Amino acid sequence: METFDPAELPELLKLYYRRLFPYAQYYRWLNYGGGDGSRERMTKNYFQHREFSFTLKDDIYIRYQSFNNQSDLEKEMQKMNPYKIDIGAVYSHRDRALKEDFGFKHRLWVYSGRRGVHCWVCDESVRKLSSAVRSGIVEYLSLVKGGQDVKKKVHLSEKIHPFVRKSINIIKKYFEDYALVDQDILENKESWDKILALVPETIHEKLQQNFQKHHNSLQRWEYLKKTISSQDNTKNDKCGPWLEWEIMLQYCFPRLDINVSKGINHLLKSPFSVHPKTGRISVPIDVQKVDQFDPFTVPTISSICRELDTISTNEGKERNEAESDIKHRTRDYKKTSLAPYIKVFEQFLENLDKSRKGELLKKSDLQKDF
C-alpha cells in the first residue's frame, strides 16, 4: 500500500497545485454558470462572492478570501500552497431522501480523504434556502443523535414516519453483510455489551448467557431478535420490531453534521484538496458505482506526484516548451490515477449545465407567452 510521509507535503503540494489540480473544472463548478451570456446570470457572479479559506503550514489560518476569476485563484493557490482548502455555503445530507423526498437533483458526493463523505447540493433553489429551512431539512433527515456519552442514539415513536420506514427497508437489505459479517458487531463480549446497552436491562442476563453459547454475530443477532420479540411491551421497555429497528439504524444510518448542513456561513472541505494526515485527495464519488468505491485505493498526493515524475522521465524533453500551462496540466492529470475522479466531476458539471440551460429556456418561453 502507498505510504504517505507528511514531511514531504510542502514539496508535493507545490507540484500538485502547479501541474495536477483541476482549476478549469473547479472554477466552472463554483461559478454556477455565472457569466454564461444571459442577462440574469451576468448580475450573479457567484464565484466573485464565494468565500475561500486556506490553512497553511503550522496551522496558519486565512479566511474571508475571494477571487475575481480562475486565474486569480490559480495564482494565489500556487503562491500559498495551502495544506487545506475550505469553501463557504455547504451541505452534508443523505442521498435517497434528498432526491425522493425533497426533489434535489444535483448532488456531488465527495470523499473527505479520511473517514467522512460530504454532499454538495447544487440545485439553484437550494442555494437560496434560509438557515431555518435548512435546519428543518436536517432535522427531518437526522435519526442518529447524541455524542460519545449517549449510548442509545435512536428513538423511534410508535408511528413510524414513511421516511424512516424507507430507511429501515434499505438497511435490511445490507445489514447482514455490512454489520454482522463485515463489521462483526456481536463478535465478542466487548462488542455485544454495546448492543446490550440499547435493550432493556431485564433481558441482559439472558442474552449474556446465551451469546456465549453461539459462535458468531449472525447466530447471536438471530437469538437477540427472538428474545426481544418475545418480550411484552411495558410503559418503560420498548421491545418487538421497534427495538430491532433502532439498533439497525444506530449502526447503519449515516450520522449527519447538523451545524455544517444548516449554516449558510459554515465552511466545508473543498473537493480535490489534500487530507494532511492521510495524504489522500478529496475526490468525487461515482454514485452509480458506490459499491465499488474503496477509500484505501483513493490516490495520495505522494502516489500521483510519483506517477507524474515517471511520466516526465519517460517523455523526456518531447514536450514543447511553448505549450501553455493549461495544456500541460490537462495532459498531466489525465495520465495519473486522478483522471477517473476528474471525469466523474466533469460528468456532474455537464449534467448541471444541461439543467441550467433547460431552466433558462423554460423562463424564456414563459416570458414569450406573456
LUMBA-448233 format. One record per residue (C-alpha): residue number from 1; x, y, z; residue in one letter. Coordinates in steps of 0.05 Angstrom, whole numbers, padded with zeros to 5 digits, always signed. Last residue first. Layout:
<sites>
[NUM; [X; Y; Z]; "A"]
...
</sites>
This chain:
<sites>
[370; [-00938; +00737; -00436]; "F"]
[369; [-00923; +00672; -00473]; "D"]
[368; [-00854; +00699; -00492]; "K"]
[367; [-00836; +00708; -00418]; "Q"]
[366; [-00856; +00635; -00405]; "L"]
[365; [-00813; +00611; -00463]; "D"]
[364; [-00752; +00649; -00436]; "S"]
[363; [-00762; +00620; -00366]; "K"]
[362; [-00764; +00550; -00395]; "K"]
[361; [-00703; +00562; -00438]; "L"]
[360; [-00665; +00587; -00376]; "L"]
[359; [-00686; +00525; -00337]; "E"]
[358; [-00662; +00479; -00393]; "G"]
[357; [-00595; +00515; -00396]; "K"]
[356; [-00586; +00504; -00321]; "R"]
[355; [-00605; +00430; -00327]; "S"]
[354; [-00556; +00419; -00383]; "K"]
[353; [-00501; +00456; -00345]; "D"]
[352; [-00511; +00414; -00282]; "L"]
[351; [-00510; +00350; -00322]; "N"]
[350; [-00444; +00370; -00355]; "E"]
[349; [-00415; +00391; -00287]; "L"]
[348; [-00431; +00323; -00257]; "F"]
[347; [-00398; +00290; -00317]; "Q"]
[346; [-00336; +00334; -00307]; "E"]
[345; [-00331; +00313; -00233]; "F"]
[344; [-00335; +00239; -00250]; "V"]
[343; [-00281; +00250; -00303]; "K"]
[342; [-00239; +00285; -00250]; "I"]
[341; [-00244; +00221; -00208]; "Y"]
[340; [-00224; +00177; -00267]; "P"]
[339; [-00161; +00220; -00281]; "A"]
[338; [-00131; +00223; -00210]; "L"]
[337; [-00095; +00157; -00223]; "S"]
[336; [-00047; +00196; -00268]; "T"]
[335; [-00040; +00207; -00343]; "K"]
[334; [-00101; +00252; -00348]; "K"]
[333; [-00073; +00295; -00292]; "Y"]
[332; [-00012; +00314; -00334]; "D"]
[331; [-00042; +00325; -00402]; "R"]
[330; [-00092; +00375; -00375]; "T"]
[329; [-00038; +00408; -00333]; "R"]
[328; [+00009; +00418; -00391]; "H"]
[327; [-00047; +00444; -00435]; "K"]
[326; [-00064; +00494; -00380]; "I"]
[325; [+00009; +00514; -00372]; "D"]
[324; [+00010; +00533; -00446]; "S"]
[323; [+00054; +00498; -00496]; "E"]
[322; [+00116; +00536; -00518]; "A"]
[321; [+00162; +00488; -00482]; "E"]
[320; [+00141; +00433; -00530]; "N"]
[319; [+00142; +00368; -00492]; "R"]
[318; [+00190; +00317; -00521]; "E"]
[317; [+00243; +00334; -00470]; "K"]
[316; [+00240; +00269; -00432]; "G"]
[315; [+00172; +00236; -00441]; "E"]
[314; [+00193; +00177; -00398]; "N"]
[313; [+00222; +00220; -00342]; "T"]
[312; [+00161; +00265; -00342]; "S"]
[311; [+00114; +00206; -00338]; "I"]
[310; [+00153; +00175; -00280]; "T"]
[309; [+00154; +00241; -00243]; "D"]
[308; [+00079; +00248; -00254]; "L"]
[307; [+00066; +00179; -00225]; "E"]
[306; [+00108; +00199; -00164]; "R"]
[305; [+00066; +00262; -00157]; "C"]
[304; [+00004; +00218; -00163]; "I"]
[303; [+00028; +00170; -00109]; "S"]
[302; [+00052; +00222; -00059]; "S"]
[301; [-00012; +00264; -00064]; "I"]
[300; [-00050; +00201; -00046]; "T"]
[299; [-00095; +00165; -00094]; "P"]
[298; [-00160; +00134; -00069]; "V"]
[297; [-00149; +00059; -00063]; "T"]
[296; [-00160; +00057; +00013]; "F"]
[295; [-00225; +00094; +00005]; "P"]
[294; [-00255; +00036; -00034]; "D"]
[293; [-00313; +00053; -00080]; "F"]
[292; [-00341; -00008; -00116]; "Q"]
[291; [-00408; -00006; -00081]; "D"]
[290; [-00413; +00068; -00100]; "V"]
[289; [-00411; +00053; -00174]; "K"]
[288; [-00471; +00093; -00197]; "Q"]
[287; [-00455; +00143; -00141]; "V"]
[286; [-00388; +00159; -00174]; "D"]
[285; [-00351; +00192; -00116]; "I"]
[284; [-00316; +00259; -00122]; "P"]
[283; [-00244; +00262; -00093]; "V"]
[282; [-00212; +00291; -00031]; "S"]
[281; [-00141; +00271; -00046]; "I"]
[280; [-00107; +00225; +00005]; "R"]
[279; [-00046; +00250; +00043]; "G"]
[278; [-00071; +00213; +00105]; "T"]
[277; [-00060; +00266; +00158]; "K"]
[276; [-00060; +00330; +00116]; "P"]
[275; [-00121; +00309; +00074]; "H"]
[274; [-00107; +00341; +00006]; "V"]
[273; [-00157; +00385; -00031]; "S"]
[272; [-00190; +00358; -00093]; "F"]
[271; [-00260; +00376; -00068]; "P"]
[270; [-00260; +00432; -00016]; "S"]
[269; [-00270; +00420; +00058]; "K"]
[268; [-00332; +00452; +00085]; "L"]
[267; [-00342; +00521; +00114]; "L"]
[266; [-00403; +00546; +00152]; "H"]
[265; [-00433; +00613; +00131]; "N"]
[264; [-00501; +00588; +00110]; "I"]
[263; [-00506; +00541; +00170]; "G"]
[262; [-00556; +00484; +00166]; "K"]
[261; [-00514; +00427; +00139]; "S"]
[260; [-00447; +00443; +00172]; "V"]
[259; [-00481; +00451; +00240]; "N"]
[258; [-00520; +00386; +00232]; "I"]
[257; [-00461; +00342; +00216]; "D"]
[256; [-00501; +00280; +00197]; "L"]
[255; [-00491; +00209; +00222]; "R"]
[254; [-00509; +00159; +00168]; "P"]
[253; [-00557; +00102; +00186]; "F"]
[252; [-00523; +00035; +00195]; "C"]
[251; [-00506; +00020; +00268]; "Y"]
[250; [-00557; +00065; +00302]; "Q"]
[249; [-00609; +00048; +00248]; "L"]
[248; [-00602; -00027; +00259]; "M"]
[247; [-00607; -00020; +00335]; "I"]
[246; [-00669; +00024; +00329]; "E"]
[245; [-00700; -00025; +00280]; "W"]
[244; [-00692; -00084; +00329]; "E"]
[243; [-00722; -00043; +00385]; "L"]
[242; [-00781; -00023; +00342]; "W"]
[241; [-00791; -00095; +00318]; "P"]
[240; [-00811; -00121; +00387]; "G"]
[239; [-00788; -00086; +00451]; "C"]
[238; [-00795; -00018; +00483]; "K"]
[237; [-00790; -00020; +00558]; "D"]
[236; [-00817; +00032; +00605]; "N"]
[235; [-00892; +00031; +00595]; "K"]
[234; [-00889; -00043; +00580]; "T"]
[233; [-00885; -00083; +00515]; "N"]
[232; [-00885; -00158; +00526]; "D"]
[231; [-00820; -00194; +00508]; "Q"]
[230; [-00818; -00249; +00457]; "S"]
[229; [-00796; -00203; +00401]; "S"]
[228; [-00736; -00182; +00443]; "I"]
[227; [-00712; -00253; +00452]; "T"]
[226; [-00724; -00277; +00381]; "K"]
[225; [-00687; -00217; +00353]; "K"]
[224; [-00628; -00227; +00401]; "L"]
[223; [-00623; -00300; +00382]; "Y"]
[222; [-00620; -00283; +00308]; "E"]
[221; [-00567; -00230; +00323]; "W"]
[220; [-00526; -00280; +00363]; "R"]
[219; [-00526; -00330; +00306]; "Q"]
[218; [-00504; -00279; +00255]; "L"]
[217; [-00452; -00249; +00301]; "S"]
[216; [-00416; -00315; +00310]; "N"]
[215; [-00408; -00378; +00352]; "H"]
[214; [-00468; -00381; +00399]; "H"]
[213; [-00464; -00408; +00470]; "K"]
[212; [-00431; -00344; +00497]; "Q"]
[211; [-00489; -00303; +00469]; "F"]
[210; [-00536; -00347; +00511]; "N"]
[209; [-00510; -00325; +00579]; "Q"]
[208; [-00504; -00251; +00562]; "Q"]
[207; [-00572; -00250; +00529]; "L"]
[206; [-00608; -00279; +00589]; "K"]
[205; [-00571; -00232; +00636]; "E"]
[204; [-00587; -00170; +00595]; "H"]
[203; [-00662; -00186; +00586]; "I"]
[202; [-00690; -00143; +00642]; "T"]
[201; [-00638; -00089; +00628]; "E"]
[200; [-00679; -00067; +00568]; "P"]
[199; [-00640; -00062; +00502]; "V"]
[198; [-00591; -00009; +00475]; "L"]
[197; [-00536; -00021; +00527]; "A"]
[196; [-00538; -00095; +00507]; "L"]
[195; [-00513; -00075; +00438]; "I"]
[194; [-00451; -00042; +00466]; "K"]
[193; [-00440; -00103; +00511]; "D"]
[192; [-00441; -00143; +00446]; "W"]
[191; [-00375; -00112; +00423]; "S"]
[190; [-00335; -00122; +00487]; "E"]
[189; [-00365; -00191; +00497]; "K"]
[188; [-00343; -00216; +00428]; "N"]
[187; [-00361; -00214; +00354]; "E"]
[186; [-00430; -00183; +00360]; "L"]
[185; [-00416; -00124; +00314]; "I"]
[184; [-00379; -00167; +00263]; "D"]
[183; [-00365; -00106; +00219]; "Q"]
[182; [-00361; -00146; +00154]; "D"]
[181; [-00407; -00204; +00173]; "V"]
[180; [-00459; -00177; +00221]; "L"]
[179; [-00459; -00103; +00203]; "A"]
[178; [-00448; -00099; +00128]; "Y"]
[177; [-00468; -00168; +00103]; "D"]
[176; [-00528; -00177; +00150]; "E"]
[175; [-00550; -00105; +00149]; "F"]
[174; [-00549; -00094; +00074]; "Y"]
[173; [-00620; -00108; +00051]; "K"]
[172; [-00650; -00091; +00119]; "K"]
[171; [-00617; -00022; +00115]; "I"]
[170; [-00658; -00003; +00054]; "I"]
[169; [-00723; -00025; +00087]; "N"]
[168; [-00705; +00014; +00150]; "I"]
[167; [-00692; +00077; +00110]; "S"]
[166; [-00759; +00071; +00075]; "K"]
[165; [-00793; +00062; +00143]; "R"]
[164; [-00758; +00124; +00170]; "V"]
[163; [-00781; +00166; +00110]; "F"]
[162; [-00852; +00138; +00117]; "P"]
[161; [-00854; +00161; +00190]; "H"]
[160; [-00863; +00104; +00240]; "I"]
[159; [-00920; +00114; +00289]; "K"]
[158; [-00898; +00083; +00355]; "E"]
[157; [-00841; +00133; +00361]; "S"]
[156; [-00770; +00114; +00346]; "L"]
[155; [-00710; +00132; +00390]; "H"]
[154; [-00640; +00127; +00361]; "V"]
[153; [-00576; +00148; +00397]; "K"]
[152; [-00575; +00100; +00456]; "K"]
[151; [-00506; +00104; +00488]; "K"]
[150; [-00500; +00179; +00495]; "V"]
[149; [-00432; +00198; +00522]; "D"]
[148; [-00399; +00193; +00454]; "Q"]
[147; [-00446; +00244; +00423]; "G"]
[146; [-00520; +00245; +00411]; "G"]
[145; [-00569; +00237; +00353]; "K"]
[144; [-00578; +00184; +00300]; "V"]
[143; [-00644; +00197; +00263]; "L"]
[142; [-00629; +00263; +00229]; "S"]
[141; [-00660; +00272; +00160]; "L"]
[140; [-00721; +00313; +00181]; "Y"]
[139; [-00677; +00353; +00229]; "E"]
[138; [-00631; +00368; +00171]; "V"]
[137; [-00688; +00392; +00127]; "I"]
[136; [-00717; +00436; +00181]; "G"]
[135; [-00648; +00466; +00196]; "S"]
[134; [-00641; +00483; +00122]; "R"]
[133; [-00708; +00518; +00124]; "V"]
[132; [-00687; +00559; +00185]; "A"]
[131; [-00619; +00575; +00155]; "S"]
[130; [-00653; +00604; +00094]; "S"]
[129; [-00656; +00569; +00026]; "L"]
[128; [-00630; +00606; -00035]; "K"]
[127; [-00576; +00554; -00052]; "R"]
[126; [-00630; +00500; -00052]; "V"]
[125; [-00669; +00532; -00110]; "S"]
[124; [-00606; +00534; -00153]; "E"]
[123; [-00594; +00459; -00145]; "D"]
[122; [-00521; +00449; -00124]; "C"]
[121; [-00526; +00403; -00064]; "V"]
[120; [-00454; +00387; -00043]; "W"]
[119; [-00452; +00322; -00003]; "C"]
[118; [-00391; +00308; +00040]; "H"]
[117; [-00366; +00239; +00058]; "V"]
[116; [-00325; +00223; +00120]; "G"]
[115; [-00270; +00176; +00144]; "R"]
[114; [-00204; +00201; +00114]; "R"]
[113; [-00196; +00237; +00048]; "G"]
[112; [-00263; +00273; +00053]; "S"]
[111; [-00296; +00233; -00002]; "Y"]
[110; [-00341; +00278; -00044]; "V"]
[109; [-00414; +00266; -00065]; "W"]
[108; [-00440; +00319; -00114]; "L"]
[107; [-00515; +00325; -00112]; "R"]
[106; [-00553; +00358; -00169]; "H"]
[105; [-00625; +00333; -00168]; "K"]
[104; [-00657; +00354; -00103]; "F"]
[103; [-00730; +00332; -00104]; "G"]
[102; [-00742; +00338; -00030]; "F"]
[101; [-00767; +00269; -00010]; "D"]
[100; [-00741; +00229; -00069]; "E"]
[99; [-00674; +00262; -00084]; "K"]
[98; [-00651; +00288; -00017]; "L"]
[97; [-00682; +00227; +00017]; "A"]
[96; [-00641; +00178; -00025]; "R"]
[95; [-00574; +00217; -00016]; "D"]
[94; [-00568; +00234; +00059]; "R"]
[93; [-00541; +00303; +00074]; "H"]
[92; [-00479; +00347; +00082]; "S"]
[91; [-00489; +00417; +00055]; "Y"]
[90; [-00445; +00478; +00040]; "V"]
[89; [-00442; +00554; +00034]; "A"]
[88; [-00368; +00571; +00043]; "G"]
[87; [-00307; +00534; +00016]; "I"]
[86; [-00248; +00505; +00054]; "D"]
[85; [-00178; +00490; +00028]; "I"]
[84; [-00125; +00453; +00069]; "K"]
[83; [-00050; +00449; +00066]; "Y"]
[82; [-00049; +00512; +00024]; "P"]
[81; [+00006; +00522; -00029]; "N"]
[80; [+00005; +00598; -00017]; "M"]
[79; [+00034; +00621; -00084]; "K"]
[78; [+00005; +00565; -00126]; "Q"]
[77; [-00062; +00575; -00092]; "M"]
[76; [-00059; +00650; -00102]; "E"]
[75; [-00041; +00646; -00175]; "K"]
[74; [-00094; +00595; -00190]; "E"]
[73; [-00148; +00634; -00155]; "L"]
[72; [-00130; +00698; -00193]; "D"]
[71; [-00132; +00660; -00259]; "S"]
[70; [-00199; +00628; -00245]; "Q"]
[69; [-00233; +00695; -00234]; "N"]
[68; [-00245; +00754; -00188]; "N"]
[67; [-00223; +00719; -00124]; "F"]
[66; [-00248; +00719; -00053]; "S"]
[65; [-00215; +00708; +00015]; "Q"]
[64; [-00253; +00711; +00081]; "Y"]
[63; [-00206; +00664; +00119]; "R"]
[62; [-00131; +00653; +00127]; "I"]
[61; [-00110; +00602; +00180]; "Y"]
[60; [-00037; +00589; +00197]; "I"]
[59; [-00037; +00518; +00223]; "D"]
[58; [+00039; +00510; +00221]; "D"]
[57; [+00036; +00505; +00144]; "K"]
[56; [-00024; +00540; +00113]; "L"]
[55; [-00099; +00532; +00122]; "T"]
[54; [-00135; +00569; +00066]; "F"]
[53; [-00206; +00596; +00068]; "S"]
[52; [-00248; +00613; +00009]; "F"]
[51; [-00312; +00654; +00008]; "E"]
[50; [-00352; +00658; -00057]; "R"]
[49; [-00375; +00727; -00078]; "H"]
[48; [-00330; +00731; -00140]; "Q"]
[47; [-00351; +00660; -00159]; "F"]
[46; [-00425; +00672; -00156]; "Y"]
[45; [-00425; +00727; -00208]; "N"]
[44; [-00500; +00739; -00208]; "K"]
[43; [-00517; +00801; -00249]; "T"]
[42; [-00487; +00768; -00312]; "M"]
[41; [-00530; +00707; -00299]; "R"]
[40; [-00596; +00744; -00308]; "E"]
[39; [-00572; +00779; -00372]; "R"]
[38; [-00552; +00714; -00403]; "S"]
[37; [-00481; +00706; -00431]; "G"]
[36; [-00453; +00649; -00389]; "D"]
[35; [-00425; +00699; -00339]; "G"]
[34; [-00444; +00658; -00278]; "G"]
[33; [-00459; +00585; -00296]; "G"]
[32; [-00454; +00562; -00224]; "Y"]
[31; [-00386; +00596; -00215]; "N"]
[30; [-00363; +00543; -00165]; "L"]
[29; [-00369; +00486; -00215]; "W"]
[28; [-00336; +00521; -00274]; "R"]
[27; [-00280; +00545; -00229]; "Y"]
[26; [-00265; +00474; -00205]; "Y"]
[25; [-00270; +00446; -00276]; "Q"]
[24; [-00218; +00496; -00300]; "A"]
[23; [-00173; +00490; -00238]; "Y"]
[22; [-00165; +00414; -00240]; "P"]
[21; [-00103; +00410; -00193]; "F"]
[20; [-00048; +00370; -00227]; "L"]
[19; [+00010; +00413; -00251]; "R"]
[18; [+00023; +00473; -00207]; "R"]
[17; [-00022; +00456; -00148]; "Y"]
[16; [+00003; +00385; -00144]; "Y"]
[15; [+00077; +00402; -00154]; "L"]
[14; [+00077; +00455; -00099]; "K"]
[13; [+00035; +00409; -00055]; "L"]
[12; [+00087; +00354; -00061]; "L"]
[11; [+00143; +00400; -00037]; "E"]
[10; [+00104; +00421; +00026]; "P"]
[9; [+00076; +00351; +00038]; "L"]
[8; [+00142; +00312; +00042]; "E"]
[7; [+00144; +00314; +00119]; "A"]
[6; [+00074; +00285; +00119]; "P"]
[5; [+00103; +00219; +00093]; "D"]
[4; [+00050; +00178; +00057]; "F"]
[3; [+00056; +00104; +00043]; "T"]
[2; [+00025; +00070; -00017]; "E"]
[1; [+00000; +00000; +00000]; "M"]
</sites>
